Amino acid sequence: MTHTPHELAEEFPDAADKIHALKTSNAHFARLADEYHEVNREIHRLETRVETASDAHEAELRRRRMALKDEVAAMLAKN
């Protein structure tokens, strides 16, 4: 378990400019990035014990974050 947030700019350091451009020009990408950020922050709050949740809920959040990250990566690869 890590206590480091997995921000998109950290996950895709070579694509920071592309992420910014897509967030401003592509509504679907912006929604994905926002949802990723929300899920990621919730996981971070659980990891740091600011909030608590069941193991099943935390695992589901991690799966959701991975799915969002995969979709973001696919969109970055296309553009």
N, C-alpha and C positions, 0 to 999 in steps of 0.2 A: 504494500500500500504506500502510495506516495502522497506527500502533502503539498506537492507543487501543482499549481493550476496548469491545465493543458490548454492554454489559449491558442487560437488558430494561428496567430503570428508566430508562436513558438513551435507549433506543430509543422508549419510550412514556412520556415524562415526565408527561403528564397522567393516566396510568392507574396510577400507583404504588399507590394504595390498592386499586384493582380487582385488580391483579396479586397483591397480598398476600392479599386476600380469596379469590381463586380458588385460590391455592396451598394455602390451608388448608381449602377446602371442596370442591375438585374434584380427585380423584386423577389424572384424565387430564391436566388442566392442570398439576398439580404435576410429573408425569412429563415433560411437554413442556418446562416451565421448567428442570427439572434437566438434561435432555438438551441443551437450548439452551446452558445454562451450561457443560456439559462440552465441547461442540463449540467454543464461543466461546473458552474458555480454551486449548484445543489450538491453535486458529488464532492466538491471541495469542502463545503460546510459539513458534510457527513464525515469526511476523512479527518477533519480537524476537530470533530466532536462538538461543533457549534450546534448542530442538530443531530437527531437520532432517527434511524429508520430500520426496518427489518433488513436482514441480509438479502432477502429476495428482492425487495424494492431497490436496494443499492445495486444489486446485480443487473436488474432491469434498466436502471439509469445508465450503467456502464455500457450495456448493449446498445442502448439508444444513442449514447455519445459516439460509439464506434460506427454505427450506421450513418449518423450525420457526418462524421468525419470522412467516411468513405464516399458519401455523395458530394461533399465539398471537394475532395481530392479529384473525383471524376470531372467535376465542372472546371476545376483549375487546369486539368490536363487538356480539356477541350479548347480552352481560351488562351 
